Amino acid sequence: MTTADLLIRDADLVVTLDEDLGDLPGGWVAVTGGLISATGAATDRPPTARRVVDARGCLVTPGLVNSHQHLYQNLTRSGDRPDLDGSLESWFWHYFTLWSRLDEEAVRLSTAIGMAELACSGCTTTVDHLYLHPRPALVDAQIDEAARIGMRFTAVRGTMTMGERDGGICPDHLAEDEDAFLADCERLVARHHDPAPSSTVRVALGPTNLLSCTPTTMTRTAELAERLGVRLHTHVADDPEEHAFVTARYRRRPLEVLDDLGWLTDRTWLAHVVYPSTAETALLAGRGVGVAHCPSSTVIGGGLPGGPTPVREMLDAGVAVGIGCDGATAADHQSLWLETKTAMLLARLRGGTADAMPARDALWMATRGGARAIGREGEIGVLRHGACGDLAVWRMDTLPYAGALGDPVTALLHGGPTGAWHTVVGGRFLVENGEPRIPGLRETLRHHRDAARRIQHRPV
């Protein structure tokens, strides 16, 4: 048997999320060349390895997949907002002034801090939707920083092209020229996008939403994504104000408008989708459209008139639903573990029973659901031969789980708070023994605080 690069062994349980392998009691996972080379239970003989990690007392799961994020927003999180009336529009206009100060340094720092925080929560792959571009080459800076840190990354090149003078929710000075946006999309895909199954960088195209992008931006982006063979991402059906804006402007519901513009295909995943009708849910499932469910951001501002997102209904219809942290200014944290727990609890609140969202279904959304939504099914979010060597190891012999002797996946999400004991991407440790292994993190935190003060115009 070939010597592996890394062997995680003697775990209390390995949850592969593979239908054929199932759970592996006393299990182990071997990683070779960045990919999973073998898995087994206690009764199976593991390979020799250059590095062996003892996982006794631990649960091993696939690395979590964050399907929607705005990393730059950790520069303005938990802000004092006494002037806001709770509406999405007032929230945007309040922060546009701050976010217009984004530059390459601020984007690099916020990317590093966000990815470090995500890694501590067991996340191994993240999407980031950067839709404000007051200065050039910001997505390039993100991609460079992700490579330095070692997290698997899908960079969504977003935009806003409909300024206030045209009736959009975007300051005119931040509205991009449509042709320039599309040209930069082509440049980024040519320079950075790697479609290989084990790639660390993908590029997707993402006009922000129907409130801030023209119909031609949406249709031309969909056509370009088809030609370049990349994925599409946008926000939709996330707020009653958006519904009112879109129905007044287009005389159709938001998802109907996206369908008219050529967006409801298996190339697309959508953020939020809080208010789908039964027919729209069936349409999403039938077209293979994925959804990034971001539970905290939907309720942190005071809740939703329609109640929690109908996640159970979407899953039952066959929609690929992943979990997203959304922006740290919206959700105030970047823990995918916490978002997964919150998604589970809100689904139970909506359904009125624990069966509405078992812990294992929530974990599926945070792993395989997210992988499927962003177009990486079979590559990430599962522990099986040939998949990327991305996994999270959770200590279950600690205070939050004392006395939890039943299903450890249920314990993981019912208990807490917790973070990953180890987070591994392609066989490389981003978190080890509960501590982030991000180069220069302490100095990055100091510079990030300075950048946050500058962005917010706060005194030292």
HELIX and SHEET records of a PDB file:
HELIX    1   1 LEU A   71  LEU A   75  5                                   5    
HELIX    2   2 LEU A   88  TRP A   99  1                                  12    
HELIX    3   3 GLU A  104  CYS A  120  1                                  17    
HELIX    4   4 LEU A  138  ILE A  149  1                                  12    
HELIX    5   5 GLU A  164  ASP A  166  5                                   3    
HELIX    6   6 ASP A  172  LEU A  174  5                                   3    
HELIX    7   7 GLU A  178  HIS A  192  1                                  15    
HELIX    8   8 PRO A  215  LEU A  228  1                                  14    
HELIX    9   9 PRO A  240  TYR A  250  1                                  11    
HELIX   10  10 PRO A  254  ASP A  260  1                                   7    
HELIX   11  11 THR A  278  ARG A  287  1                                  10    
HELIX   12  12 PRO A  295  VAL A  299  1                                   5    
HELIX   13  13 VAL A  311  ALA A  317  1                                   7    
HELIX   14  14 ALA A  328  ALA A  331  1                                   4    
HELIX   15  15 LEU A  336  GLY A  351  1                                  16    
HELIX   16  16 ALA A  354  ALA A  356  5                                   3    
HELIX   17  17 ALA A  359  TRP A  364  1                                   6    
HELIX   18  18 MET A  365  GLY A  369  3                                   5    
HELIX   19  19 GLY A  370  ALA A  373  1                                   4    
HELIX   20  20 LEU A  399  TYR A  401  5                                   3    
HELIX   21  21 PRO A  408  HIS A  414  1                                   7    
HELIX   22  22 LEU A  441  GLN A  456  1                                  16    
SHEET    1   A 4 LEU A  35  GLY A  40  0                                        
SHEET    2   A 4 TRP A  28  THR A  32 -1                                        
SHEET    3   A 4 ALA A   4  ARG A   9 -1                                        
SHEET    4   A 4 ALA A  49  ASP A  54  1                                        
SHEET    1   B 7 ASP A  23  PRO A  25  0                                        
SHEET    2   B 7 LEU A  13  VAL A  15 -1                                        
SHEET    3   B 7 CYS A  58  PRO A  62  1                                        
SHEET    4   B 7 LEU A 391  ARG A 395 -1                                        
SHEET    5   B 7 HIS A 422  VAL A 425 -1                                        
SHEET    6   B 7 ARG A 428  GLU A 432 -1                                        
SHEET    7   B 7 GLU A 435  PRO A 436 -1                                        
SHEET    1   C 4 LEU A  64  ASN A  66  0                                        
SHEET    2   C 4 CYS A 123  LEU A 130  1                                        
SHEET    3   C 4 ARG A 152  THR A 159  1                                        
SHEET    4   C 4 VAL A 201  PRO A 207  1                                        
SHEET    1   D 4 LEU A 232  VAL A 236  0                                        
SHEET    2   D 4 THR A 268  HIS A 272  1                                        
SHEET    3   D 4 GLY A 290  HIS A 293  1                                        
SHEET    4   D 4 VAL A 321  ILE A 323  1                                        
END                                                                             
